Structures are given as C-alpha cells and as structure tokens.
C-alpha cells in the first residue's frame, strides 16, 4: 500500500508542482516586460463597486462605494473652483489610479486596497472635513459640483492596450511633463511621455522662490552625505551638470558631490526639480517652476486646457499618450 501511494504521488503530484512553478515564472516574466505587476486579464470589474480604504492615522479599514471614494479624492486633490472638465478628468484619473492598484495585486496594505495618504497612494479627505474648509454658503454647491463630475464619468477609466494605466498626476508641470524614468528610475511606460501644455505659467501660486543660507544647504545635504565639502568662495561651487529631456535638473554638482535633481529636491524641500539658482553673499536663492514630480497629468494644465475648450477626454489624451477612455 505504501509503495502504491508513493507511486501515485510521483506520477501525479510532482508534475503538478513543476508545471505550476513554470507557469508562475513565465507569467511574471511576460508581464514584467510590459511594466506591469501580475495582472489578471479577465478581471471582473463588477467586484470594484466598493473598495477597502485604509485610514492611515487610525489603521481602520473602511469598505466604501468606489464613486463615493472618488468624490473624496477629487475634492482633496483638486481645487473645486477648477473647470468642470478638469475635475472630470481628475475623477477619471483618480478612478484609474485606484483600479490599477486593485488589479495589480498590490500588497502594500494588507487587507486594504489603497490608503488615504497623498505621499503613499492618493489624497483623501472626509466629506465633513472638506465641507468645514469651504465657506458655509458654498458648501452645498461645491460638493454638488464634485459629485456631478464623478457621477457623470462613473465607470470610466483610462486604458492602454485594454489595461488600466498607472495614472500618475501632479499639481503643475511648469509647461512640460516629465518621463517617469527621470524621477524613479526603472523602465519606461509607453503612455507616459513628456508633453507640453500652454497656460501653466498663469498659475503663479505654483512658482516659488526658496532662500537658504549656505550653512543650511550644507547641513541639509550632510544629513544624507556627510562627505560633502563645498567652498562657496569658488565660482563653480554649485553648477547644473545635466538636464532631463523636459528641462528639469537631472544632475547638480555641489562641491565634491554630484547629486540627482530628484534628491536635491527632497533634501532642500523644493517643489520640483525644475529650478534655477543664484548665489549671493550669504544665501542661495532657488527659483522653482511647477509643483510635483511632473509625471502624467498636470492638474493646472488640465484646468488650463479646459479653459481653452477641451473636454475631459481630450485633456486625458493630451497627458497620456495613446490611451483610450473605456467603461470598466
Ligand atoms: Zn498607500
């Protein structure tokens, strides 16, 4: 009996184990080539009528209706006085961003699909908190406007070759968007190209000037790079070595170090990597254009295009190359 059982195991179970491993390896390999994590092509989108949202402060996981969630995200991510078509574009992009996380087996938040933190997933604000920050007489009409933009685009997502895209977005591109490889490294996404948008410069609140003393700069960089040595009496103590294709700072030379523009942005707390600088006696003044990583849809760019008469589909297709807007 024992011999027969062993034979059955050898004949049936060992081949199953081998083919399973082979299947998984092959599947990962072929999908990685397309910049995707494992994605089931036959996903049943009907199961995404609700999502599980992690409240990062309390650790509580709440199951909520997808469009209700998108209303809260749109109202947290974009000023309500932006054009309707820009808000609709934001709704479709936020929904796509969410669905992409759901279909790509995202293991970031066990038990939840997405969290409410802007620095991790995408911003979310409760309706109560949102209303409290608006003038009392505008609360009802503002919330109605958000709901209209979300419900009118209900079920719509941005796809590339039939799959939801990784829909990055940011505040203001300064006129030209960035490709993701220059921000996070990794590989290219065919739908995330550098595109130009007119009218971005009219949103002057996204153009900033940061004055830091020479000592502050040294201290901030030394936190990460204690080997820094810089002699500010030399004329070329700080210089831009290389720009990205979109005109952002790719490499900055400071003293004996060469640092990536994205790292300098984080260390010095600049709003973007699109900057110039001026050194005077005690300080360095950084003049920063735009706000955010610059990849994907620019929110002020969307508003600017809406003012030029573009609808939400045209806005989305402007920022994401070769995409379609499809019903889930
Ligand atoms: Zn998150």
py3Dmol code that shows the C-alpha trace and the ligand (Angstrom):
import py3Dmol

protein = """\
ATOM      1  CA  UNK A   1       0.000   0.000   0.000  1.00  0.00           C
ATOM      2  CA  UNK A   2       2.780   2.441   0.919  1.00  0.00           C
ATOM      3  CA  UNK A   3       4.580   1.763  -2.351  1.00  0.00           C
ATOM      4  CA  UNK A   4       1.382   2.329  -4.348  1.00  0.00           C
ATOM      5  CA  UNK A   5       0.704   5.620  -2.540  1.00  0.00           C
ATOM      6  CA  UNK A   6       4.271   6.788  -3.223  1.00  0.00           C
ATOM      7  CA  UNK A   7       3.940   5.882  -6.890  1.00  0.00           C
ATOM      8  CA  UNK A   8       0.691   7.830  -7.169  1.00  0.00           C
ATOM      9  CA  UNK A   9       2.437  10.856  -5.597  1.00  0.00           C
ATOM     10  CA  UNK A  10       5.307  10.639  -8.043  1.00  0.00           C
ATOM     11  CA  UNK A  11       3.082  10.229 -11.058  1.00  0.00           C
ATOM     12  CA  UNK A  12       0.524  12.938 -10.239  1.00  0.00           C
ATOM     13  CA  UNK A  13       1.767  15.496  -7.738  1.00  0.00           C
ATOM     14  CA  UNK A  14       5.352  16.087  -8.785  1.00  0.00           C
ATOM     15  CA  UNK A  15       4.411  17.084 -12.369  1.00  0.00           C
ATOM     16  CA  UNK A  16       1.719  19.416 -10.962  1.00  0.00           C
ATOM     17  CA  UNK A  17       4.258  21.204  -8.762  1.00  0.00           C
ATOM     18  CA  UNK A  18       6.667  21.617 -11.666  1.00  0.00           C
ATOM     19  CA  UNK A  19       4.124  22.961 -14.126  1.00  0.00           C
ATOM     20  CA  UNK A  20       2.751  25.373 -11.512  1.00  0.00           C
ATOM     21  CA  UNK A  21       6.172  26.845 -10.824  1.00  0.00           C
ATOM     22  CA  UNK A  22       6.850  27.097 -14.510  1.00  0.00           C
ATOM     23  CA  UNK A  23       3.521  28.817 -15.103  1.00  0.00           C
ATOM     24  CA  UNK A  24       4.143  31.411 -12.372  1.00  0.00           C
ATOM     25  CA  UNK A  25       7.699  32.139 -13.561  1.00  0.00           C
ATOM     26  CA  UNK A  26       6.575  32.549 -17.152  1.00  0.00           C
ATOM     27  CA  UNK A  27       3.665  34.746 -16.182  1.00  0.00           C
ATOM     28  CA  UNK A  28       5.824  37.106 -14.117  1.00  0.00           C
ATOM     29  CA  UNK A  29       8.424  37.297 -16.867  1.00  0.00           C
ATOM     30  CA  UNK A  30       5.995  38.185 -19.631  1.00  0.00           C
ATOM     31  CA  UNK A  31       4.103  40.777 -17.616  1.00  0.00           C
ATOM     32  CA  UNK A  32       7.214  42.496 -16.247  1.00  0.00           C
ATOM     33  CA  UNK A  33       8.193  43.305 -19.804  1.00  0.00           C
ATOM     34  CA  UNK A  34       5.083  45.417 -20.046  1.00  0.00           C
ATOM     35  CA  UNK A  35       5.790  47.409 -16.888  1.00  0.00           C
ATOM     36  CA  UNK A  36       3.036  45.637 -15.054  1.00  0.00           C
ATOM     37  CA  UNK A  37       2.938  43.617 -11.923  1.00  0.00           C
ATOM     38  CA  UNK A  38       0.882  40.436 -12.229  1.00  0.00           C
ATOM     39  CA  UNK A  39      -2.448  41.393 -13.708  1.00  0.00           C
ATOM     40  CA  UNK A  40      -5.334  39.097 -14.398  1.00  0.00           C
ATOM     41  CA  UNK A  41      -6.606  39.928 -17.890  1.00  0.00           C
ATOM     42  CA  UNK A  42     -10.056  38.549 -17.144  1.00  0.00           C
ATOM     43  CA  UNK A  43     -10.751  40.781 -14.208  1.00  0.00           C
ATOM     44  CA  UNK A  44     -14.368  41.185 -13.248  1.00  0.00           C
ATOM     45  CA  UNK A  45     -14.657  44.920 -12.710  1.00  0.00           C
ATOM     46  CA  UNK A  46     -18.082  44.477 -11.121  1.00  0.00           C
ATOM     47  CA  UNK A  47     -16.315  43.479  -7.933  1.00  0.00           C
ATOM     48  CA  UNK A  48     -14.912  47.027  -7.730  1.00  0.00           C
ATOM     49  CA  UNK A  49     -18.223  48.690  -6.890  1.00  0.00           C
ATOM     50  CA  UNK A  50     -16.685  49.064  -3.439  1.00  0.00           C
ATOM     51  CA  UNK A  51     -13.078  49.358  -2.276  1.00  0.00           C
ATOM     52  CA  UNK A  52     -11.333  48.844   1.041  1.00  0.00           C
ATOM     53  CA  UNK A  53      -9.765  52.107   2.178  1.00  0.00           C
ATOM     54  CA  UNK A  54      -7.106  52.158   4.903  1.00  0.00           C
ATOM     55  CA  UNK A  55      -7.231  55.224   7.140  1.00  0.00           C
ATOM     56  CA  UNK A  56      -3.530  55.629   7.776  1.00  0.00           C
ATOM     57  CA  UNK A  57      -3.849  57.568  11.059  1.00  0.00           C
ATOM     58  CA  UNK A  58      -6.204  55.137  12.808  1.00  0.00           C
ATOM     59  CA  UNK A  59      -5.319  51.924  10.970  1.00  0.00           C
ATOM     60  CA  UNK A  60      -9.049  51.372  10.399  1.00  0.00           C
ATOM     61  CA  UNK A  61     -10.126  49.780   7.106  1.00  0.00           C
ATOM     62  CA  UNK A  62     -13.405  51.052   5.650  1.00  0.00           C
ATOM     63  CA  UNK A  63     -15.298  49.482   2.765  1.00  0.00           C
ATOM     64  CA  UNK A  64     -16.834  52.250   0.655  1.00  0.00           C
ATOM     65  CA  UNK A  65     -18.527  52.733  -2.683  1.00  0.00           C
ATOM     66  CA  UNK A  66     -15.946  53.434  -5.416  1.00  0.00           C
ATOM     67  CA  UNK A  67     -17.545  56.656  -6.724  1.00  0.00           C
ATOM     68  CA  UNK A  68     -18.105  57.952  -3.207  1.00  0.00           C
ATOM     69  CA  UNK A  69     -14.388  57.350  -2.591  1.00  0.00           C
ATOM     70  CA  UNK A  70     -13.502  59.138  -5.855  1.00  0.00           C
ATOM     71  CA  UNK A  71     -15.581  62.195  -4.748  1.00  0.00           C
ATOM     72  CA  UNK A  72     -13.475  62.449  -1.591  1.00  0.00           C
ATOM     73  CA  UNK A  73     -10.238  62.011  -3.573  1.00  0.00           C
ATOM     74  CA  UNK A  74     -11.135  64.616  -6.211  1.00  0.00           C
ATOM     75  CA  UNK A  75     -12.124  67.133  -3.545  1.00  0.00           C
ATOM     76  CA  UNK A  76      -8.810  66.510  -1.763  1.00  0.00           C
ATOM     77  CA  UNK A  77      -6.654  66.532  -4.883  1.00  0.00           C
ATOM     78  CA  UNK A  78      -8.016  69.412  -6.983  1.00  0.00           C
ATOM     79  CA  UNK A  79      -9.326  72.905  -6.137  1.00  0.00           C
ATOM     80  CA  UNK A  80     -13.121  72.893  -6.509  1.00  0.00           C
ATOM     81  CA  UNK A  81     -13.073  76.169  -8.454  1.00  0.00           C
ATOM     82  CA  UNK A  82     -11.261  74.460 -11.339  1.00  0.00           C
ATOM     83  CA  UNK A  83     -13.218  73.924 -14.567  1.00  0.00           C
ATOM     84  CA  UNK A  84     -15.793  71.090 -14.684  1.00  0.00           C
ATOM     85  CA  UNK A  85     -13.910  69.258 -17.452  1.00  0.00           C
ATOM     86  CA  UNK A  86     -10.674  69.406 -15.421  1.00  0.00           C
ATOM     87  CA  UNK A  87     -12.483  67.976 -12.388  1.00  0.00           C
ATOM     88  CA  UNK A  88     -13.979  65.241 -14.576  1.00  0.00           C
ATOM     89  CA  UNK A  89     -10.502  64.412 -15.907  1.00  0.00           C
ATOM     90  CA  UNK A  90      -9.281  64.247 -12.300  1.00  0.00           C
ATOM     91  CA  UNK A  91     -12.170  61.921 -11.402  1.00  0.00           C
ATOM     92  CA  UNK A  92     -11.361  59.520 -14.254  1.00  0.00           C
ATOM     93  CA  UNK A  93      -7.640  59.641 -13.452  1.00  0.00           C
ATOM     94  CA  UNK A  94      -8.199  59.063  -9.715  1.00  0.00           C
ATOM     95  CA  UNK A  95     -10.551  56.152 -10.500  1.00  0.00           C
ATOM     96  CA  UNK A  96      -7.960  54.694 -12.894  1.00  0.00           C
ATOM     97  CA  UNK A  97      -5.188  55.082 -10.328  1.00  0.00           C
ATOM     98  CA  UNK A  98      -7.342  53.187  -7.833  1.00  0.00           C
ATOM     99  CA  UNK A  99      -8.314  50.398 -10.248  1.00  0.00           C
ATOM    100  CA  UNK A 100      -4.683  49.990 -11.320  1.00  0.00           C
ATOM    101  CA  UNK A 101      -3.769  49.387  -7.682  1.00  0.00           C
ATOM    102  CA  UNK A 102      -6.581  46.852  -7.349  1.00  0.00           C
ATOM    103  CA  UNK A 103      -5.758  44.819 -10.445  1.00  0.00           C
ATOM    104  CA  UNK A 104      -2.001  44.752  -9.934  1.00  0.00           C
ATOM    105  CA  UNK A 105      -2.122  42.617  -6.764  1.00  0.00           C
ATOM    106  CA  UNK A 106      -0.802  45.490  -4.701  1.00  0.00           C
ATOM    107  CA  UNK A 107       0.444  44.034  -1.408  1.00  0.00           C
ATOM    108  CA  UNK A 108       1.376  47.386   0.125  1.00  0.00           C
ATOM    109  CA  UNK A 109      -1.558  47.491   2.556  1.00  0.00           C
ATOM    110  CA  UNK A 110      -2.559  44.012   3.765  1.00  0.00           C
ATOM    111  CA  UNK A 111      -6.338  43.739   3.979  1.00  0.00           C
ATOM    112  CA  UNK A 112      -6.896  47.063   2.203  1.00  0.00           C
ATOM    113  CA  UNK A 113      -6.805  48.190  -1.446  1.00  0.00           C
ATOM    114  CA  UNK A 114      -5.496  51.721  -1.012  1.00  0.00           C
ATOM    115  CA  UNK A 115      -4.698  54.206   1.761  1.00  0.00           C
ATOM    116  CA  UNK A 116      -5.715  57.822   2.351  1.00  0.00           C
ATOM    117  CA  UNK A 117      -2.222  59.352   2.352  1.00  0.00           C
ATOM    118  CA  UNK A 118      -1.140  61.597  -0.533  1.00  0.00           C
ATOM    119  CA  UNK A 119       2.508  60.714  -0.019  1.00  0.00           C
ATOM    120  CA  UNK A 120       1.744  56.972  -0.303  1.00  0.00           C
ATOM    121  CA  UNK A 121      -1.339  56.412  -2.503  1.00  0.00           C
ATOM    122  CA  UNK A 122      -3.589  59.402  -3.235  1.00  0.00           C
ATOM    123  CA  UNK A 123      -5.065  62.110  -1.056  1.00  0.00           C
ATOM    124  CA  UNK A 124      -8.468  61.567   0.541  1.00  0.00           C
ATOM    125  CA  UNK A 125     -10.489  63.850   2.778  1.00  0.00           C
ATOM    126  CA  UNK A 126     -13.705  63.038   4.612  1.00  0.00           C
ATOM    127  CA  UNK A 127     -16.789  64.945   3.451  1.00  0.00           C
ATOM    128  CA  UNK A 128     -17.160  66.585   6.896  1.00  0.00           C
ATOM    129  CA  UNK A 129     -13.574  67.878   6.895  1.00  0.00           C
ATOM    130  CA  UNK A 130     -13.862  69.017   3.295  1.00  0.00           C
ATOM    131  CA  UNK A 131     -17.095  70.961   3.866  1.00  0.00           C
ATOM    132  CA  UNK A 132     -15.673  72.539   7.025  1.00  0.00           C
ATOM    133  CA  UNK A 133     -12.851  74.090   4.971  1.00  0.00           C
ATOM    134  CA  UNK A 134     -15.187  75.771   2.487  1.00  0.00           C
ATOM    135  CA  UNK A 135     -17.199  78.947   3.055  1.00  0.00           C
ATOM    136  CA  UNK A 136     -20.518  77.982   4.537  1.00  0.00           C
ATOM    137  CA  UNK A 137     -22.571  79.408   1.675  1.00  0.00           C
ATOM    138  CA  UNK A 138     -20.530  77.469  -0.908  1.00  0.00           C
ATOM    139  CA  UNK A 139     -20.504  74.069   0.797  1.00  0.00           C
ATOM    140  CA  UNK A 140     -23.575  72.604  -0.860  1.00  0.00           C
ATOM    141  CA  UNK A 141     -22.843  73.853  -4.392  1.00  0.00           C
ATOM    142  CA  UNK A 142     -19.163  72.871  -4.203  1.00  0.00           C
ATOM    143  CA  UNK A 143     -19.955  69.323  -3.122  1.00  0.00           C
ATOM    144  CA  UNK A 144     -22.651  69.060  -5.806  1.00  0.00           C
ATOM    145  CA  UNK A 145     -20.097  70.108  -8.433  1.00  0.00           C
ATOM    146  CA  UNK A 146     -17.658  67.397  -7.308  1.00  0.00           C
ATOM    147  CA  UNK A 147     -20.413  64.760  -7.281  1.00  0.00           C
ATOM    148  CA  UNK A 148     -21.571  65.774 -10.755  1.00  0.00           C
ATOM    149  CA  UNK A 149     -18.046  65.372 -12.172  1.00  0.00           C
ATOM    150  CA  UNK A 150     -17.621  61.963 -10.553  1.00  0.00           C
ATOM    151  CA  UNK A 151     -21.057  60.543 -11.341  1.00  0.00           C
ATOM    152  CA  UNK A 152     -21.085  61.831 -14.936  1.00  0.00           C
ATOM    153  CA  UNK A 153     -17.871  59.892 -15.577  1.00  0.00           C
ATOM    154  CA  UNK A 154     -18.901  56.898 -13.463  1.00  0.00           C
ATOM    155  CA  UNK A 155     -17.261  53.636 -14.530  1.00  0.00           C
ATOM    156  CA  UNK A 156     -14.824  55.344 -16.908  1.00  0.00           C
ATOM    157  CA  UNK A 157     -11.125  54.566 -16.676  1.00  0.00           C
ATOM    158  CA  UNK A 158      -8.035  55.277 -18.795  1.00  0.00           C
ATOM    159  CA  UNK A 159      -6.633  52.238 -20.597  1.00  0.00           C
ATOM    160  CA  UNK A 160      -3.634  51.442 -22.762  1.00  0.00           C
ATOM    161  CA  UNK A 161      -3.981  48.341 -24.936  1.00  0.00           C
ATOM    162  CA  UNK A 162      -7.075  47.401 -22.955  1.00  0.00           C
ATOM    163  CA  UNK A 163      -5.498  47.618 -19.497  1.00  0.00           C
ATOM    164  CA  UNK A 164      -5.857  50.313 -16.851  1.00  0.00           C
ATOM    165  CA  UNK A 165      -2.840  52.629 -16.877  1.00  0.00           C
ATOM    166  CA  UNK A 166      -0.643  53.654 -13.947  1.00  0.00           C
ATOM    167  CA  UNK A 167      -2.214  57.110 -13.908  1.00  0.00           C
ATOM    168  CA  UNK A 168       0.341  59.385 -12.252  1.00  0.00           C
ATOM    169  CA  UNK A 169      -0.623  63.021 -11.801  1.00  0.00           C
ATOM    170  CA  UNK A 170       0.825  66.130 -10.167  1.00  0.00           C
ATOM    171  CA  UNK A 171      -0.014  69.799  -9.432  1.00  0.00           C
ATOM    172  CA  UNK A 172       1.782  71.864 -12.071  1.00  0.00           C
ATOM    173  CA  UNK A 173       4.259  70.784 -14.742  1.00  0.00           C
ATOM    174  CA  UNK A 174       5.673  74.245 -15.401  1.00  0.00           C
ATOM    175  CA  UNK A 175       4.800  73.754 -19.082  1.00  0.00           C
ATOM    176  CA  UNK A 176       6.279  70.331 -19.856  1.00  0.00           C
ATOM    177  CA  UNK A 177       5.716  66.976 -18.179  1.00  0.00           C
ATOM    178  CA  UNK A 178       8.478  64.550 -17.165  1.00  0.00           C
ATOM    179  CA  UNK A 179       9.029  60.875 -18.009  1.00  0.00           C
ATOM    180  CA  UNK A 180       8.965  58.504 -15.003  1.00  0.00           C
ATOM    181  CA  UNK A 181      12.470  57.086 -15.570  1.00  0.00           C
ATOM    182  CA  UNK A 182      13.925  60.513 -14.647  1.00  0.00           C
ATOM    183  CA  UNK A 183      12.049  60.514 -11.338  1.00  0.00           C
ATOM    184  CA  UNK A 184      12.013  56.946 -10.083  1.00  0.00           C
ATOM    185  CA  UNK A 185      14.379  55.130 -12.453  1.00  0.00           C
ATOM    186  CA  UNK A 186      13.035  51.757 -13.579  1.00  0.00           C
ATOM    187  CA  UNK A 187      11.527  51.345 -17.002  1.00  0.00           C
ATOM    188  CA  UNK A 188       9.546  53.449 -19.446  1.00  0.00           C
ATOM    189  CA  UNK A 189       5.782  53.475 -19.804  1.00  0.00           C
ATOM    190  CA  UNK A 190       4.671  53.967 -23.426  1.00  0.00           C
ATOM    191  CA  UNK A 191       1.785  56.196 -22.325  1.00  0.00           C
ATOM    192  CA  UNK A 192       3.870  58.453 -20.056  1.00  0.00           C
ATOM    193  CA  UNK A 193       5.736  60.722 -22.462  1.00  0.00           C
ATOM    194  CA  UNK A 194       6.911  64.295 -21.990  1.00  0.00           C
ATOM    195  CA  UNK A 195       4.202  66.643 -23.310  1.00  0.00           C
ATOM    196  CA  UNK A 196       3.887  70.417 -23.433  1.00  0.00           C
ATOM    197  CA  UNK A 197       0.902  72.342 -22.098  1.00  0.00           C
ATOM    198  CA  UNK A 198       0.235  76.017 -22.654  1.00  0.00           C
ATOM    199  CA  UNK A 199      -1.111  78.221 -19.872  1.00  0.00           C
ATOM    200  CA  UNK A 200       0.651  76.509 -16.950  1.00  0.00           C
ATOM    201  CA  UNK A 201       2.558  79.711 -16.167  1.00  0.00           C
ATOM    202  CA  UNK A 202      -0.699  81.515 -15.348  1.00  0.00           C
ATOM    203  CA  UNK A 203      -0.948  79.545 -12.102  1.00  0.00           C
ATOM    204  CA  UNK A 204       1.633  81.731 -10.395  1.00  0.00           C
ATOM    205  CA  UNK A 205       0.971  80.200  -6.972  1.00  0.00           C
ATOM    206  CA  UNK A 206       2.898  77.154  -8.214  1.00  0.00           C
ATOM    207  CA  UNK A 207       6.046  79.176  -8.879  1.00  0.00           C
ATOM    208  CA  UNK A 208       8.170  79.515  -5.785  1.00  0.00           C
ATOM    209  CA  UNK A 209      11.368  81.062  -4.511  1.00  0.00           C
ATOM    210  CA  UNK A 210      13.324  79.389  -1.740  1.00  0.00           C
ATOM    211  CA  UNK A 211      16.141  81.230   0.027  1.00  0.00           C
ATOM    212  CA  UNK A 212      18.534  79.060   2.016  1.00  0.00           C
ATOM    213  CA  UNK A 213      21.675  80.140   3.800  1.00  0.00           C
ATOM    214  CA  UNK A 214      24.881  78.433   2.688  1.00  0.00           C
ATOM    215  CA  UNK A 215      25.092  76.812   6.093  1.00  0.00           C
ATOM    216  CA  UNK A 216      21.534  75.458   5.826  1.00  0.00           C
ATOM    217  CA  UNK A 217      22.304  73.904   2.463  1.00  0.00           C
ATOM    218  CA  UNK A 218      25.445  72.233   3.777  1.00  0.00           C
ATOM    219  CA  UNK A 219      23.618  70.901   6.844  1.00  0.00           C
ATOM    220  CA  UNK A 220      20.669  69.550   4.872  1.00  0.00           C
ATOM    221  CA  UNK A 221      22.865  67.737   2.355  1.00  0.00           C
ATOM    222  CA  UNK A 222      25.278  66.471   5.018  1.00  0.00           C
ATOM    223  CA  UNK A 223      22.411  64.659   6.774  1.00  0.00           C
ATOM    224  CA  UNK A 224      22.489  62.227   3.854  1.00  0.00           C
ATOM    225  CA  UNK A 225      26.019  62.822   2.532  1.00  0.00           C
ATOM    226  CA  UNK A 226      28.414  63.571   5.417  1.00  0.00           C
ATOM    227  CA  UNK A 227      31.323  63.526   2.945  1.00  0.00           C
ATOM    228  CA  UNK A 228      30.181  66.827   1.374  1.00  0.00           C
ATOM    229  CA  UNK A 229      32.847  69.521   1.057  1.00  0.00           C
ATOM    230  CA  UNK A 230      31.965  72.789  -0.587  1.00  0.00           C
ATOM    231  CA  UNK A 231      33.930  76.009  -0.876  1.00  0.00           C
ATOM    232  CA  UNK A 232      31.450  78.797  -1.570  1.00  0.00           C
ATOM    233  CA  UNK A 233      34.245  81.210  -2.490  1.00  0.00           C
ATOM    234  CA  UNK A 234      34.715  79.283  -5.729  1.00  0.00           C
ATOM    235  CA  UNK A 235      32.596  80.435  -8.623  1.00  0.00           C
ATOM    236  CA  UNK A 236      31.565  76.935  -9.731  1.00  0.00           C
ATOM    237  CA  UNK A 237      30.799  75.637  -6.229  1.00  0.00           C
ATOM    238  CA  UNK A 238      27.269  74.778  -7.430  1.00  0.00           C
ATOM    239  CA  UNK A 239      26.516  74.005 -11.053  1.00  0.00           C
ATOM    240  CA  UNK A 240      23.894  72.158 -13.071  1.00  0.00           C
ATOM    241  CA  UNK A 241      25.668  69.320 -14.902  1.00  0.00           C
ATOM    242  CA  UNK A 242      22.775  67.839 -16.827  1.00  0.00           C
ATOM    243  CA  UNK A 243      19.133  68.494 -17.632  1.00  0.00           C
ATOM    244  CA  UNK A 244      16.398  65.948 -18.361  1.00  0.00           C
ATOM    245  CA  UNK A 245      14.614  65.942 -21.725  1.00  0.00           C
ATOM    246  CA  UNK A 246      11.884  68.091 -20.204  1.00  0.00           C
ATOM    247  CA  UNK A 247      14.359  70.714 -18.959  1.00  0.00           C
ATOM    248  CA  UNK A 248      14.421  69.707 -15.299  1.00  0.00           C
ATOM    249  CA  UNK A 249      17.659  69.388 -13.343  1.00  0.00           C
ATOM    250  CA  UNK A 250      18.991  65.848 -13.763  1.00  0.00           C
ATOM    251  CA  UNK A 251      22.364  66.243 -12.036  1.00  0.00           C
ATOM    252  CA  UNK A 252      23.601  69.040  -9.797  1.00  0.00           C
ATOM    253  CA  UNK A 253      27.237  69.368  -8.864  1.00  0.00           C
ATOM    254  CA  UNK A 254      27.793  70.809  -5.408  1.00  0.00           C
ATOM    255  CA  UNK A 255      31.362  70.898  -4.080  1.00  0.00           C
ATOM    256  CA  UNK A 256      32.808  67.402  -4.321  1.00  0.00           C
ATOM    257  CA  UNK A 257      29.423  65.708  -4.966  1.00  0.00           C
ATOM    258  CA  UNK A 258      27.188  65.124  -7.957  1.00  0.00           C
ATOM    259  CA  UNK A 259      23.591  64.604  -6.872  1.00  0.00           C
ATOM    260  CA  UNK A 260      20.441  63.749  -8.798  1.00  0.00           C
ATOM    261  CA  UNK A 261      17.971  66.598  -9.200  1.00  0.00           C
ATOM    262  CA  UNK A 262      15.252  64.499  -7.514  1.00  0.00           C
ATOM    263  CA  UNK A 263      17.478  64.001  -4.483  1.00  0.00           C
ATOM    264  CA  UNK A 264      18.292  67.714  -4.221  1.00  0.00           C
ATOM    265  CA  UNK A 265      14.556  68.403  -4.458  1.00  0.00           C
ATOM    266  CA  UNK A 266      13.889  66.155  -1.455  1.00  0.00           C
ATOM    267  CA  UNK A 267      16.889  67.294   0.616  1.00  0.00           C
ATOM    268  CA  UNK A 268      16.230  71.010   0.134  1.00  0.00           C
ATOM    269  CA  UNK A 269      12.439  70.638   0.106  1.00  0.00           C
ATOM    270  CA  UNK A 270      11.948  72.269  -3.313  1.00  0.00           C
ATOM    271  CA  UNK A 271       8.583  71.951  -5.050  1.00  0.00           C
ATOM    272  CA  UNK A 272      10.031  70.458  -8.228  1.00  0.00           C
ATOM    273  CA  UNK A 273      13.304  69.651  -9.993  1.00  0.00           C
ATOM    274  CA  UNK A 274      12.754  72.499 -12.444  1.00  0.00           C
ATOM    275  CA  UNK A 275      14.815  75.266 -10.896  1.00  0.00           C
ATOM    276  CA  UNK A 276      17.499  77.875 -11.380  1.00  0.00           C
ATOM    277  CA  UNK A 277      19.619  79.321  -8.602  1.00  0.00           C
ATOM    278  CA  UNK A 278      21.555  82.428  -7.709  1.00  0.00           C
ATOM    279  CA  UNK A 279      24.330  82.620  -5.129  1.00  0.00           C
ATOM    280  CA  UNK A 280      24.826  85.835  -3.190  1.00  0.00           C
ATOM    281  CA  UNK A 281      26.946  86.729  -0.188  1.00  0.00           C
ATOM    282  CA  UNK A 282      25.205  84.593   2.420  1.00  0.00           C
ATOM    283  CA  UNK A 283      22.412  82.757   0.661  1.00  0.00           C
ATOM    284  CA  UNK A 284      21.435  80.704  -2.331  1.00  0.00           C
ATOM    285  CA  UNK A 285      18.098  81.595  -3.922  1.00  0.00           C
ATOM    286  CA  UNK A 286      16.317  78.793  -5.778  1.00  0.00           C
ATOM    287  CA  UNK A 287      13.610  79.803  -8.261  1.00  0.00           C
ATOM    288  CA  UNK A 288      11.388  76.792  -8.738  1.00  0.00           C
ATOM    289  CA  UNK A 289       8.954  76.242 -11.606  1.00  0.00           C
ATOM    290  CA  UNK A 290       5.945  73.965 -11.134  1.00  0.00           C
ATOM    291  CA  UNK A 291       4.938  71.679  -8.314  1.00  0.00           C
ATOM    292  CA  UNK A 292       5.296  67.899  -8.069  1.00  0.00           C
ATOM    293  CA  UNK A 293       7.171  65.106  -9.820  1.00  0.00           C
ATOM    294  CA  UNK A 294       5.868  66.254 -13.197  1.00  0.00           C
ATOM    295  CA  UNK A 295       4.784  62.809 -14.458  1.00  0.00           C
ATOM    296  CA  UNK A 296       1.386  62.236 -16.106  1.00  0.00           C
ATOM    297  CA  UNK A 297      -1.486  64.692 -15.855  1.00  0.00           C
ATOM    298  CA  UNK A 298      -0.797  68.188 -14.591  1.00  0.00           C
ATOM    299  CA  UNK A 299      -3.802  69.447 -12.642  1.00  0.00           C
ATOM    300  CA  UNK A 300      -3.355  73.112 -13.517  1.00  0.00           C
ATOM    301  CA  UNK A 301      -2.569  72.018 -17.084  1.00  0.00           C
ATOM    302  CA  UNK A 302      -5.914  70.190 -17.115  1.00  0.00           C
ATOM    303  CA  UNK A 303      -7.658  73.346 -15.905  1.00  0.00           C
ATOM    304  CA  UNK A 304      -5.836  75.432 -18.490  1.00  0.00           C
ATOM    305  CA  UNK A 305      -6.848  73.062 -21.315  1.00  0.00           C
ATOM    306  CA  UNK A 306     -10.462  73.075 -20.056  1.00  0.00           C
ATOM    307  CA  UNK A 307     -10.439  76.888 -20.270  1.00  0.00           C
ATOM    308  CA  UNK A 308      -9.242  76.515 -23.868  1.00  0.00           C
ATOM    309  CA  UNK A 309     -12.396  74.467 -24.566  1.00  0.00           C
ATOM    310  CA  UNK A 310     -11.076  70.910 -24.255  1.00  0.00           C
ATOM    311  CA  UNK A 311     -13.279  68.250 -22.679  1.00  0.00           C
ATOM    312  CA  UNK A 312     -12.107  65.694 -20.122  1.00  0.00           C
ATOM    313  CA  UNK A 313     -11.354  63.011 -22.729  1.00  0.00           C
ATOM    314  CA  UNK A 314      -9.213  65.418 -24.756  1.00  0.00           C
ATOM    315  CA  UNK A 315      -7.435  66.533 -21.586  1.00  0.00           C
ATOM    316  CA  UNK A 316      -6.642  62.945 -20.590  1.00  0.00           C
ATOM    317  CA  UNK A 317      -5.441  62.051 -24.090  1.00  0.00           C
ATOM    318  CA  UNK A 318      -3.203  65.132 -24.057  1.00  0.00           C
ATOM    319  CA  UNK A 319      -1.348  63.978 -20.950  1.00  0.00           C
ATOM    320  CA  UNK A 320      -1.334  60.206 -21.536  1.00  0.00           C
ATOM    321  CA  UNK A 321      -0.082  59.176 -24.963  1.00  0.00           C
ATOM    322  CA  UNK A 322      -2.051  56.626 -26.997  1.00  0.00           C
ATOM    323  CA  UNK A 323      -4.675  55.872 -24.359  1.00  0.00           C
ATOM    324  CA  UNK A 324      -8.413  55.239 -24.545  1.00  0.00           C
ATOM    325  CA  UNK A 325     -11.172  56.102 -22.091  1.00  0.00           C
ATOM    326  CA  UNK A 326     -13.258  52.978 -21.561  1.00  0.00           C
ATOM    327  CA  UNK A 327     -16.074  51.822 -19.359  1.00  0.00           C
ATOM    328  CA  UNK A 328     -14.913  49.385 -16.710  1.00  0.00           C
TER     329      UNK A 328
END
"""
ligand_1 = """\
1
ZN
Zn -0.886 53.787 0.491
"""
view = py3Dmol.view(width=600, height=400)
view.addModel(protein, "pdb")
view.setStyle({"model": 0}, {"cartoon": {"style": "trace"}})
view.addModel(ligand_1, "xyz")
view.setStyle({"model": 1}, {"stick": {}})
view.zoomTo()
view.show()
